[in-house]
Amino acid sequence: MRADVQQVADGTYLVHGSNTNWVILTEGDAATLIDTGYPGDRQRLLDSLTAVGSSPQAVAAVLITHAHNDHLGNAEYLRRAHGTPVYLHGAELPHARREFLHQVTVGQVLRNGWRPGVLPWAVHALRLGGTAHVPVAAPEPFPAAGPLDLPGRPVPVHTPGHTQGHTAFHVPDTGVLVSGDALVSGHPTSRLAGPQLLPDMFHHQRAQALASLDRLERLDGDLLLPGHGPLLRGPVPQAALQARERAL
């Protein structure tokens, strides 16, 4: 099954994989790839690069919002096969190397198994490699503060809580915020639609995840590209505020 590739602005594509999104920013055939889906999403990922006129060889860098398998799953493949640098926030580097793992546990999933959607989501995640061992051998910190010298000129925004080094990416030129799991618009385990935090079991520190919405409320933009759920059009600060109100 192919990924669903949606052009949302000039040179900006939101790709819906299997329950997880990634984003491609392009300049000509060169690209910045933000997140990489589950390990089982590899062919969808490669097909999405072709669909936007790029290729794995033309990816200038992989930016990872956080080192959960549904976002990190193909980063090491691209690094090994094509020499693509993989960048994360400094606090997320040991997580990417799998020196530790801040991820929902089997026990937490079982305790929440009575909730609608949890067990089907868990089965799907297992099939796509949600518990596979896919460390990045040599992840790197962002090479500079402020806009990165990459296609799209994304600006890292540290949004800890979901994980300690979780990072969103702001693209001021197009009014885009790639929010990862700091702010989503849906999830198979949630009954809500629209701006929201993920269910509590997914956050390493929920209170910190809630506090990180402050940083998103200060960003200009009108296109929210979340790690889960559909594109949201409208003021990014308003989306962050709505997620906060729903979480309180």
C-alpha atoms as an extended CHARMM CRD file, in Angstrom:
* protein
*
       248  EXT
         1         1  MET       CA              0.0000000000        0.0000000000        0.0000000000  PROA      1               0.0000000000
         2         2  ARG       CA              1.3390000000        3.4220000000       -0.9610000000  PROA      2               0.0000000000
         3         3  ALA       CA              1.5540000000        6.3420000000        1.4280000000  PROA      3               0.0000000000
         4         4  ASP       CA             -0.8600000000        9.2260000000        0.9740000000  PROA      4               0.0000000000
         5         5  VAL       CA              1.1940000000       12.2390000000       -0.1860000000  PROA      5               0.0000000000
         6         6  GLN       CA             -0.4830000000       15.6200000000        0.2470000000  PROA      6               0.0000000000
         7         7  GLN       CA              1.0790000000       18.8530000000       -1.0170000000  PROA      7               0.0000000000
         8         8  VAL       CA              0.1650000000       21.5420000000        1.5100000000  PROA      8               0.0000000000
         9         9  ALA       CA              2.3450000000       24.4660000000        0.3460000000  PROA      9               0.0000000000
        10        10  ASP       CA              5.1210000000       25.1550000000       -2.1540000000  PROA      10              0.0000000000
        11        11  GLY       CA              7.7390000000       22.4630000000       -1.6790000000  PROA      11              0.0000000000
        12        12  THR       CA              5.9560000000       21.0990000000        1.4060000000  PROA      12              0.0000000000
        13        13  TYR       CA              4.3630000000       17.6580000000        1.6150000000  PROA      13              0.0000000000
        14        14  LEU       CA              2.5540000000       15.8750000000        4.4370000000  PROA      14              0.0000000000
        15        15  VAL       CA              2.7360000000       12.1110000000        4.0470000000  PROA      15              0.0000000000
        16        16  HSD       CA              0.3140000000        9.8140000000        5.8590000000  PROA      16              0.0000000000
        17        17  GLY       CA              1.9550000000        6.4530000000        6.4560000000  PROA      17              0.0000000000
        18        18  SER       CA              0.5060000000        3.6970000000        8.6220000000  PROA      18              0.0000000000
        19        19  ASN       CA             -0.8950000000        5.6570000000       11.5910000000  PROA      19              0.0000000000
        20        20  THR       CA              2.0990000000        8.0260000000       11.5230000000  PROA      20              0.0000000000
        21        21  ASN       CA              2.9590000000       11.0260000000        9.3540000000  PROA      21              0.0000000000
        22        22  TRP       CA              6.2160000000       12.3580000000        7.9840000000  PROA      22              0.0000000000
        23        23  VAL       CA              6.9880000000       15.5710000000        6.1260000000  PROA      23              0.0000000000
        24        24  ILE       CA              9.1010000000       16.2990000000        3.0490000000  PROA      24              0.0000000000
        25        25  LEU       CA             10.4480000000       19.7940000000        2.2990000000  PROA      25              0.0000000000
        26        26  THR       CA             11.8810000000       20.1940000000       -1.1960000000  PROA      26              0.0000000000
        27        27  GLU       CA             14.0570000000       22.5620000000       -3.2050000000  PROA      27              0.0000000000
        28        28  GLY       CA             14.3630000000       21.1590000000       -6.7080000000  PROA      28              0.0000000000
        29        29  ASP       CA             15.0190000000       17.4600000000       -6.2080000000  PROA      29              0.0000000000
        30        30  ALA       CA             16.8300000000       18.0320000000       -2.8870000000  PROA      30              0.0000000000
        31        31  ALA       CA             14.7860000000       17.3160000000        0.2140000000  PROA      31              0.0000000000
        32        32  THR       CA             14.6560000000       17.5360000000        3.9810000000  PROA      32              0.0000000000
        33        33  LEU       CA             12.8530000000       14.5750000000        5.5050000000  PROA      33              0.0000000000
        34        34  ILE       CA             11.1950000000       15.0960000000        8.8920000000  PROA      34              0.0000000000
        35        35  ASP       CA             10.5660000000       11.7180000000       10.5320000000  PROA      35              0.0000000000
        36        36  THR       CA             10.6260000000        8.3550000000        8.7800000000  PROA      36              0.0000000000
        37        37  GLY       CA              7.6520000000        6.2640000000        9.9230000000  PROA      37              0.0000000000
        38        38  TYR       CA              7.6930000000        2.7410000000       11.3500000000  PROA      38              0.0000000000
        39        39  PRO       CA             10.3210000000        0.2510000000       10.1190000000  PROA      39              0.0000000000
        40        40  GLY       CA              7.4850000000       -1.3860000000        8.1940000000  PROA      40              0.0000000000
        41        41  ASP       CA              6.7920000000        1.9040000000        6.3930000000  PROA      41              0.0000000000
        42        42  ARG       CA             10.0650000000        1.7580000000        4.4300000000  PROA      42              0.0000000000
        43        43  GLN       CA              8.5610000000        1.1730000000        0.9920000000  PROA      43              0.0000000000
        44        44  ARG       CA              5.9020000000        3.8240000000        1.6360000000  PROA      44              0.0000000000
        45        45  LEU       CA              8.6830000000        6.2280000000        2.6030000000  PROA      45              0.0000000000
        46        46  LEU       CA             10.7080000000        5.5310000000       -0.5240000000  PROA      46              0.0000000000
        47        47  ASP       CA              7.6220000000        5.8060000000       -2.7180000000  PROA      47              0.0000000000
        48        48  SER       CA              6.7240000000        9.1590000000       -1.1410000000  PROA      48              0.0000000000
        49        49  LEU       CA             10.1380000000       10.5820000000       -2.0290000000  PROA      49              0.0000000000
        50        50  THR       CA              9.6410000000        9.4790000000       -5.6250000000  PROA      50              0.0000000000
        51        51  ALA       CA              6.1460000000       10.9910000000       -5.6540000000  PROA      51              0.0000000000
        52        52  VAL       CA              7.5030000000       14.4660000000       -4.8130000000  PROA      52              0.0000000000
        53        53  GLY       CA             10.2690000000       14.2880000000       -7.4350000000  PROA      53              0.0000000000
        54        54  SER       CA             13.0740000000       13.4240000000       -5.0400000000  PROA      54              0.0000000000
        55        55  SER       CA             14.9380000000       10.2620000000       -4.0500000000  PROA      55              0.0000000000
        56        56  PRO       CA             16.7330000000        8.7830000000       -1.0310000000  PROA      56              0.0000000000
        57        57  GLN       CA             20.0560000000        9.9350000000       -2.5060000000  PROA      57              0.0000000000
        58        58  ALA       CA             18.7820000000       13.5300000000       -2.6950000000  PROA      58              0.0000000000
        59        59  VAL       CA             17.7310000000       13.7580000000        0.9610000000  PROA      59              0.0000000000
        60        60  ALA       CA             20.0630000000       16.3540000000        2.4730000000  PROA      60              0.0000000000
        61        61  ALA       CA             19.2160000000       15.3630000000        6.0520000000  PROA      61              0.0000000000
        62        62  VAL       CA             16.7500000000       13.4850000000        8.1920000000  PROA      62              0.0000000000
        63        63  LEU       CA             15.3090000000       15.4980000000       11.0820000000  PROA      63              0.0000000000
        64        64  ILE       CA             13.6940000000       13.4560000000       13.8440000000  PROA      64              0.0000000000
        65        65  THR       CA             11.0620000000       14.9490000000       16.1260000000  PROA      65              0.0000000000
        66        66  HSD       CA             11.6690000000       12.1860000000       18.6880000000  PROA      66              0.0000000000
        67        67  ALA       CA             13.1190000000        8.7110000000       18.8360000000  PROA      67              0.0000000000
        68        68  HSD       CA             10.0220000000        6.5120000000       19.0200000000  PROA      68              0.0000000000
        69        69  ASN       CA              9.9950000000        3.7090000000       16.4670000000  PROA      69              0.0000000000
        70        70  ASP       CA              7.0530000000        5.1080000000       14.5200000000  PROA      70              0.0000000000
        71        71  HSD       CA              9.1120000000        8.2480000000       13.7660000000  PROA      71              0.0000000000
        72        72  LEU       CA             12.6770000000        6.9020000000       13.8490000000  PROA      72              0.0000000000
        73        73  GLY       CA             12.0060000000        3.5990000000       12.1000000000  PROA      73              0.0000000000
        74        74  ASN       CA             13.9240000000        4.1470000000        8.8500000000  PROA      74              0.0000000000
        75        75  ALA       CA             16.4910000000        6.7460000000        9.9020000000  PROA      75              0.0000000000
        76        76  GLU       CA             19.3660000000        4.3010000000       10.3340000000  PROA      76              0.0000000000
        77        77  TYR       CA             18.5590000000        2.6780000000        6.9950000000  PROA      77              0.0000000000
        78        78  LEU       CA             18.9340000000        6.0300000000        5.2300000000  PROA      78              0.0000000000
        79        79  ARG       CA             22.1100000000        6.8280000000        7.1660000000  PROA      79              0.0000000000
        80        80  ARG       CA             23.7350000000        3.4910000000        6.3370000000  PROA      80              0.0000000000
        81        81  ALA       CA             22.5210000000        3.1370000000        2.7630000000  PROA      81              0.0000000000
        82        82  HSD       CA             22.9620000000        6.7390000000        1.6180000000  PROA      82              0.0000000000
        83        83  GLY       CA             25.1330000000        8.4920000000        4.1930000000  PROA      83              0.0000000000
        84        84  THR       CA             22.2460000000       10.7710000000        5.1620000000  PROA      84              0.0000000000
        85        85  PRO       CA             22.9130000000       12.7050000000        8.3730000000  PROA      85              0.0000000000
        86        86  VAL       CA             20.2940000000       12.1740000000       11.0850000000  PROA      86              0.0000000000
        87        87  TYR       CA             19.7400000000       15.1990000000       13.3410000000  PROA      87              0.0000000000
        88        88  LEU       CA             17.9320000000       15.4090000000       16.6980000000  PROA      88              0.0000000000
        89        89  HSD       CA             17.9230000000       17.6320000000       19.7580000000  PROA      89              0.0000000000
        90        90  GLY       CA             20.9220000000       16.9410000000       21.9900000000  PROA      90              0.0000000000
        91        91  ALA       CA             18.6920000000       15.5190000000       24.7430000000  PROA      91              0.0000000000
        92        92  GLU       CA             17.2720000000       12.9780000000       22.2760000000  PROA      92              0.0000000000
        93        93  LEU       CA             20.6080000000       11.6370000000       20.9670000000  PROA      93              0.0000000000
        94        94  PRO       CA             21.0390000000        8.9030000000       23.6140000000  PROA      94              0.0000000000
        95        95  HSD       CA             17.4080000000        7.9370000000       23.0950000000  PROA      95              0.0000000000
        96        96  ALA       CA             18.0690000000        7.5260000000       19.3560000000  PROA      96              0.0000000000
        97        97  ARG       CA             21.1310000000        5.3960000000       20.1390000000  PROA      97              0.0000000000
        98        98  ARG       CA             18.8860000000        3.3050000000       22.4320000000  PROA      98              0.0000000000
        99        99  GLU       CA             20.9230000000        3.9400000000       25.5210000000  PROA      99              0.0000000000
       100       100  PHE       CA             17.4580000000        4.0580000000       27.0920000000  PROA      100             0.0000000000
       101       101  LEU       CA             13.8930000000        3.8790000000       25.8000000000  PROA      101             0.0000000000
       102       102  HSD       CA             11.1280000000        6.2830000000       26.8240000000  PROA      102             0.0000000000
       103       103  GLN       CA              8.1780000000        4.6020000000       25.1750000000  PROA      103             0.0000000000
       104       104  VAL       CA              4.7850000000        3.2380000000       26.2200000000  PROA      104             0.0000000000
       105       105  THR       CA              5.2830000000       -0.1680000000       27.8130000000  PROA      105             0.0000000000
       106       106  VAL       CA              3.4320000000       -3.4160000000       27.2020000000  PROA      106             0.0000000000
       107       107  GLY       CA              2.0930000000       -3.1410000000       30.7380000000  PROA      107             0.0000000000
       108       108  GLN       CA              0.6840000000        0.3220000000       30.1010000000  PROA      108             0.0000000000
       109       109  VAL       CA             -0.9630000000       -0.8720000000       26.9080000000  PROA      109             0.0000000000
       110       110  LEU       CA             -2.5420000000       -3.8390000000       28.6920000000  PROA      110             0.0000000000
       111       111  ARG       CA             -3.8010000000       -1.6410000000       31.5260000000  PROA      111             0.0000000000
       112       112  ASN       CA             -5.4300000000        0.6090000000       28.9340000000  PROA      112             0.0000000000
       113       113  GLY       CA             -6.6380000000       -2.2320000000       26.7310000000  PROA      113             0.0000000000
       114       114  TRP       CA            -10.2650000000       -1.6110000000       27.7030000000  PROA      114             0.0000000000
       115       115  ARG       CA            -10.1460000000        1.7760000000       25.9830000000  PROA      115             0.0000000000
       116       116  PRO       CA            -11.5650000000        1.8830000000       22.4360000000  PROA      116             0.0000000000
       117       117  GLY       CA             -8.8890000000        1.5020000000       19.7730000000  PROA      117             0.0000000000
       118       118  VAL       CA             -5.9810000000        0.5940000000       22.0630000000  PROA      118             0.0000000000
       119       119  LEU       CA             -5.6480000000       -3.1120000000       21.2850000000  PROA      119             0.0000000000
       120       120  PRO       CA             -6.1270000000       -2.7480000000       17.4940000000  PROA      120             0.0000000000
       121       121  TRP       CA             -3.5330000000        0.0540000000       17.5350000000  PROA      121             0.0000000000
       122       122  ALA       CA             -1.1130000000       -2.1460000000       19.5210000000  PROA      122             0.0000000000
       123       123  VAL       CA             -1.4700000000       -5.0700000000       17.1030000000  PROA      123             0.0000000000
       124       124  HSD       CA             -0.8900000000       -2.7470000000       14.1620000000  PROA      124             0.0000000000
       125       125  ALA       CA              2.1630000000       -1.1930000000       15.8220000000  PROA      125             0.0000000000
       126       126  LEU       CA              3.6960000000       -4.6140000000       16.4680000000  PROA      126             0.0000000000
       127       127  ARG       CA              3.1940000000       -5.6540000000       12.8380000000  PROA      127             0.0000000000
       128       128  LEU       CA              4.9200000000       -2.4830000000       11.5950000000  PROA      128             0.0000000000
       129       129  GLY       CA              7.9280000000       -2.8270000000       13.9050000000  PROA      129             0.0000000000
       130       130  GLY       CA              6.8450000000       -0.7900000000       16.8820000000  PROA      130             0.0000000000
       131       131  THR       CA              9.0370000000       -2.8360000000       19.2210000000  PROA      131             0.0000000000
       132       132  ALA       CA             11.8840000000       -3.5350000000       16.7660000000  PROA      132             0.0000000000
       133       133  HSD       CA             15.4350000000       -2.5890000000       17.7540000000  PROA      133             0.0000000000
       134       134  VAL       CA             16.2900000000        0.2150000000       15.2990000000  PROA      134             0.0000000000
       135       135  PRO       CA             18.8760000000        2.4850000000       16.9590000000  PROA      135             0.0000000000
       136       136  VAL       CA             20.6650000000        5.1730000000       14.9980000000  PROA      136             0.0000000000
       137       137  ALA       CA             24.3540000000        4.3780000000       15.3150000000  PROA      137             0.0000000000
       138       138  ALA       CA             25.6270000000        7.9330000000       14.8340000000  PROA      138             0.0000000000
       139       139  PRO       CA             22.8810000000       10.5230000000       15.3640000000  PROA      139             0.0000000000
       140       140  GLU       CA             24.0040000000       14.1500000000       15.3630000000  PROA      140             0.0000000000
       141       141  PRO       CA             22.8240000000       17.3000000000       17.1590000000  PROA      141             0.0000000000
       142       142  PHE       CA             21.3560000000       20.0920000000       15.0650000000  PROA      142             0.0000000000
       143       143  PRO       CA             24.3070000000       21.7900000000       13.3520000000  PROA      143             0.0000000000
       144       144  ALA       CA             23.2510000000       25.3470000000       14.2390000000  PROA      144             0.0000000000
       145       145  ALA       CA             20.7880000000       27.3880000000       16.2240000000  PROA      145             0.0000000000
       146       146  GLY       CA             17.9490000000       29.0030000000       14.3020000000  PROA      146             0.0000000000
       147       147  PRO       CA             17.0230000000       28.0830000000       10.7120000000  PROA      147             0.0000000000
       148       148  LEU       CA             18.8730000000       25.0340000000        9.4240000000  PROA      148             0.0000000000
       149       149  ASP       CA             20.7220000000       25.3040000000        6.1210000000  PROA      149             0.0000000000
       150       150  LEU       CA             18.5340000000       22.6610000000        4.5140000000  PROA      150             0.0000000000
       151       151  PRO       CA             15.6540000000       22.6500000000        2.0300000000  PROA      151             0.0000000000
       152       152  GLY       CA             12.7660000000       24.5490000000        3.6200000000  PROA      152             0.0000000000
       153       153  ARG       CA             15.0050000000       26.2570000000        6.2270000000  PROA      153             0.0000000000
       154       154  PRO       CA             13.1890000000       24.5920000000        9.1650000000  PROA      154             0.0000000000
       155       155  VAL       CA             13.7220000000       26.0020000000       12.6570000000  PROA      155             0.0000000000
       156       156  PRO       CA             13.9450000000       23.4550000000       15.5220000000  PROA      156             0.0000000000
       157       157  VAL       CA             11.6960000000       24.2240000000       18.5160000000  PROA      157             0.0000000000
       158       158  HSD       CA             12.4220000000       22.1660000000       21.6320000000  PROA      158             0.0000000000
       159       159  THR       CA              9.1190000000       20.8270000000       23.0060000000  PROA      159             0.0000000000
       160       160  PRO       CA              9.9890000000       18.3290000000       25.7510000000  PROA      160             0.0000000000
       161       161  GLY       CA              7.4950000000       16.1500000000       27.5470000000  PROA      161             0.0000000000
       162       162  HSD       CA              6.4670000000       13.4680000000       25.1010000000  PROA      162             0.0000000000
       163       163  THR       CA             10.1830000000       12.6660000000       25.2650000000  PROA      163             0.0000000000
       164       164  GLN       CA             12.9560000000       14.7630000000       26.7790000000  PROA      164             0.0000000000
       165       165  GLY       CA             14.3430000000       15.9070000000       23.4570000000  PROA      165             0.0000000000
       166       166  HSD       CA             11.1350000000       16.1440000000       21.4640000000  PROA      166             0.0000000000
       167       167  THR       CA             11.4250000000       18.8670000000       18.8260000000  PROA      167             0.0000000000
       168       168  ALA       CA              8.8870000000       20.5220000000       16.5450000000  PROA      168             0.0000000000
       169       169  PHE       CA              9.9920000000       22.2720000000       13.3490000000  PROA      169             0.0000000000
       170       170  HSD       CA              8.7420000000       25.7140000000       12.3390000000  PROA      170             0.0000000000
       171       171  VAL       CA              8.9250000000       26.7840000000        8.6830000000  PROA      171             0.0000000000
       172       172  PRO       CA              8.1850000000       30.5250000000        8.8280000000  PROA      172             0.0000000000
       173       173  ASP       CA              8.3190000000       31.1000000000        5.0620000000  PROA      173             0.0000000000
       174       174  THR       CA              5.2880000000       28.8830000000        4.4820000000  PROA      174             0.0000000000
       175       175  GLY       CA              3.5440000000       29.2700000000        7.8410000000  PROA      175             0.0000000000
       176       176  VAL       CA              4.0480000000       25.5840000000        8.6040000000  PROA      176             0.0000000000
       177       177  LEU       CA              4.5540000000       23.9130000000       11.9640000000  PROA      177             0.0000000000
       178       178  VAL       CA              5.6420000000       20.2770000000       11.9280000000  PROA      178             0.0000000000
       179       179  SER       CA              4.5490000000       19.3720000000       15.4420000000  PROA      179             0.0000000000
       180       180  GLY       CA              5.4660000000       15.6990000000       15.7690000000  PROA      180             0.0000000000
       181       181  ASP       CA              3.7670000000       14.2990000000       18.8610000000  PROA      181             0.0000000000
       182       182  ALA       CA              3.8210000000       17.5560000000       20.8310000000  PROA      182             0.0000000000
       183       183  LEU       CA              0.4640000000       18.4580000000       19.2480000000  PROA      183             0.0000000000
       184       184  VAL       CA             -1.6150000000       16.0750000000       17.1300000000  PROA      184             0.0000000000
       185       185  SER       CA             -4.9980000000       16.1390000000       15.4120000000  PROA      185             0.0000000000
       186       186  GLY       CA             -6.0500000000       12.5380000000       15.9440000000  PROA      186             0.0000000000
       187       187  HSD       CA             -4.8780000000        9.0470000000       16.9020000000  PROA      187             0.0000000000
       188       188  PRO       CA             -6.3890000000        5.5480000000       16.7050000000  PROA      188             0.0000000000
       189       189  THR       CA             -6.5190000000        5.4250000000       20.5370000000  PROA      189             0.0000000000
       190       190  SER       CA             -8.2880000000        8.7850000000       20.8920000000  PROA      190             0.0000000000
       191       191  ARG       CA            -11.9800000000        9.5800000000       20.4950000000  PROA      191             0.0000000000
       192       192  LEU       CA            -11.1720000000       13.2340000000       19.8530000000  PROA      192             0.0000000000
       193       193  ALA       CA            -10.7560000000       14.9280000000       16.4910000000  PROA      193             0.0000000000
       194       194  GLY       CA             -8.8160000000       18.1530000000       16.1170000000  PROA      194             0.0000000000
       195       195  PRO       CA             -5.9940000000       19.6670000000       18.1850000000  PROA      195             0.0000000000
       196       196  GLN       CA             -5.0470000000       17.5490000000       21.1850000000  PROA      196             0.0000000000
       197       197  LEU       CA             -2.3090000000       15.9690000000       23.2140000000  PROA      197             0.0000000000
       198       198  LEU       CA             -1.8510000000       12.2410000000       22.7880000000  PROA      198             0.0000000000
       199       199  PRO       CA             -3.3980000000       10.0550000000       25.5100000000  PROA      199             0.0000000000
       200       200  ASP       CA             -1.4820000000       10.2000000000       28.7690000000  PROA      200             0.0000000000
       201       201  MET       CA              0.1620000000        6.7710000000       28.4940000000  PROA      201             0.0000000000
       202       202  PHE       CA              2.2710000000        7.9340000000       25.5710000000  PROA      202             0.0000000000
       203       203  HSD       CA              4.0290000000       10.8210000000       27.3530000000  PROA      203             0.0000000000
       204       204  HSD       CA              7.2490000000       10.4890000000       29.3070000000  PROA      204             0.0000000000
       205       205  GLN       CA              6.2560000000       13.5770000000       31.3530000000  PROA      205             0.0000000000
       206       206  ARG       CA              2.7060000000       14.7270000000       30.6680000000  PROA      206             0.0000000000
       207       207  ALA       CA              2.9770000000       17.9540000000       32.6860000000  PROA      207             0.0000000000
       208       208  GLN       CA              6.0140000000       18.9580000000       30.6480000000  PROA      208             0.0000000000
       209       209  ALA       CA              4.2240000000       18.0840000000       27.4020000000  PROA      209             0.0000000000
       210       210  LEU       CA              1.3770000000       20.3630000000       28.4630000000  PROA      210             0.0000000000
       211       211  ALA       CA              3.8340000000       23.1480000000       29.3120000000  PROA      211             0.0000000000
       212       212  SER       CA              5.4900000000       22.8280000000       25.8900000000  PROA      212             0.0000000000
       213       213  LEU       CA              2.2670000000       23.9750000000       24.2640000000  PROA      213             0.0000000000
       214       214  ASP       CA              3.2930000000       27.4510000000       25.4940000000  PROA      214             0.0000000000
       215       215  ARG       CA              6.1260000000       27.4610000000       22.9640000000  PROA      215             0.0000000000
       216       216  LEU       CA              3.8160000000       26.4670000000       20.1430000000  PROA      216             0.0000000000
       217       217  GLU       CA              1.3350000000       29.1890000000       21.0750000000  PROA      217             0.0000000000
       218       218  ARG       CA              4.0330000000       31.7700000000       20.3520000000  PROA      218             0.0000000000
       219       219  LEU       CA              4.6830000000       30.6340000000       16.7760000000  PROA      219             0.0000000000
       220       220  ASP       CA              3.1910000000       32.2610000000       13.7010000000  PROA      220             0.0000000000
       221       221  GLY       CA              1.6680000000       29.9260000000       11.1520000000  PROA      221             0.0000000000
       222       222  ASP       CA             -1.5640000000       28.5910000000        9.7460000000  PROA      222             0.0000000000
       223       223  LEU       CA             -0.6550000000       25.0570000000        8.6710000000  PROA      223             0.0000000000
       224       224  LEU       CA             -0.2010000000       22.3950000000       11.3540000000  PROA      224             0.0000000000
       225       225  LEU       CA              1.3890000000       19.1530000000       10.1670000000  PROA      225             0.0000000000
       226       226  PRO       CA              1.1110000000       16.7270000000       13.1050000000  PROA      226             0.0000000000
       227       227  GLY       CA              2.7710000000       13.3960000000       13.7110000000  PROA      227             0.0000000000
       228       228  HSD       CA             -0.6710000000       11.7700000000       13.8670000000  PROA      228             0.0000000000
       229       229  GLY       CA             -3.9300000000       12.8280000000       12.2840000000  PROA      229             0.0000000000
       230       230  PRO       CA             -4.8410000000       15.1020000000        9.3810000000  PROA      230             0.0000000000
       231       231  LEU       CA             -3.5080000000       18.5030000000        8.3990000000  PROA      231             0.0000000000
       232       232  LEU       CA             -5.0420000000       21.3790000000       10.3330000000  PROA      232             0.0000000000
       233       233  ARG       CA             -5.5420000000       24.7570000000        8.6870000000  PROA      233             0.0000000000
       234       234  GLY       CA             -5.9050000000       27.8080000000       10.8970000000  PROA      234             0.0000000000
       235       235  PRO       CA             -3.7950000000       29.7420000000       13.3880000000  PROA      235             0.0000000000
       236       236  VAL       CA             -1.2270000000       27.5050000000       15.0580000000  PROA      236             0.0000000000
       237       237  PRO       CA             -1.5080000000       29.3730000000       18.4080000000  PROA      237             0.0000000000
       238       238  GLN       CA             -5.2420000000       28.6980000000       18.4310000000  PROA      238             0.0000000000
       239       239  ALA       CA             -4.6620000000       24.9770000000       17.8380000000  PROA      239             0.0000000000
       240       240  ALA       CA             -2.1750000000       24.8370000000       20.7050000000  PROA      240             0.0000000000
       241       241  LEU       CA             -4.6040000000       26.6710000000       22.9760000000  PROA      241             0.0000000000
       242       242  GLN       CA             -7.4370000000       24.2950000000       22.0860000000  PROA      242             0.0000000000
       243       243  ALA       CA             -5.2330000000       21.2910000000       22.8570000000  PROA      243             0.0000000000
       244       244  ARG       CA             -4.3700000000       22.8190000000       26.2260000000  PROA      244             0.0000000000
       245       245  GLU       CA             -8.0310000000       23.4270000000       27.0970000000  PROA      245             0.0000000000
       246       246  ARG       CA             -8.9170000000       19.8430000000       26.1910000000  PROA      246             0.0000000000
       247       247  ALA       CA             -6.0730000000       18.4780000000       28.3340000000  PROA      247             0.0000000000
       248       248  LEU       CA             -6.9610000000       20.3810000000       31.5140000000  PROA      248             0.0000000000
